[in-house]
Amino acid sequence: MTEFRRSSTLPHLEARRSCRENVCYRPHAHDSFSIGAIDAGTSVVTGPLEGGVRLAPGDVIVIPADQVHACNPDRGLWRYQMIHMDQAWAESLAPGRGSSRLFETIRVLRSPELYTQVNAVNDAICADEPRERLEARFTELFASLGAAAPAHAISGEADPELLARLAPVMHRLRTDESNPRLGELAAAVGMTTYQLVRAMRRATGLPPLAWRQNARVLRAREMLRQGQPIAESAYALGFTDQSHFHRVFSAHVATSPGSYRASCKNVQDRSA
């Protein structure tokens, strides 16, 4: 079961509550800043490094934009909530130097007060509170998150020079409707296929084709939020058919394109 809510006055602000039992997420990255909280059950979060961190009820996790991760149930029922938002907006509200660390690495925080605060902010988004009230809540939340010492930090710093070299490859992976051949992509940046796969993993946390799928899902979420039909979105993004689009989308978002689009339409109806 998954439920999405979005603010009618801050369209980039999205709240999510989910209840899962099975492994549901491939390694992926968001183009947004994300704050999560574990309500019940245990799960394991993995990041760019090998190994994982077990999350327990009451834990809060902060995930900067473009940080590859996957969080899946450890055993039994797992209930959690997430808040996604534009990272530049979040940085503009975060007070003081300490808060800047929030936007650098994945951080796991263990504090009952923080959990309560995240839960209250999520409730406020679901209640569609006014913009001014939401911004005040987030300013307070960022101050609390920035002052808290993390129980774990998962680093995922990228090499800017390597990212610049890979920019042509990433552009083609993002925009080509058909899957580009790895050998062709590698030759364009003076690498072997093996070197390209290693370089993409080091720079982004994902191999080339997995990065392409992630980029397409991010674009799909944007298109569905804008109300575009599922079939048109799948075709525009180069998926072979709707069932393929459904499988890829669900593996990244843990809900179907139809369910996600319907939740976005509910927000549009409320703001009309």
Secondary structure, DSSP 8 states (H G I E B T S, - for coil): -EEEEE-SSSTT-EEEEEEE-S----SB--SSEEEEEEEEEEEEEE-SSSSEEEE-TTEEEEE-TT--BEEEEEEEEEEEEEEEE-HHHHHHH--TTGGGGGGTSEEEEE-HHHHHHHHHHHHHHHTT--HHHHHHHHHHHHHHHHHS--SEEE-----HHHHHHHHHHHHHHHH-SS---HHHHHHHTT--HHHHHHHHHHHHSS-HHHHHHHHHHHHHHHHHHTT--HHHHHHHTT-SSHHHHHHHHHHHHSS-HHHHHHHHHHHHHHH-
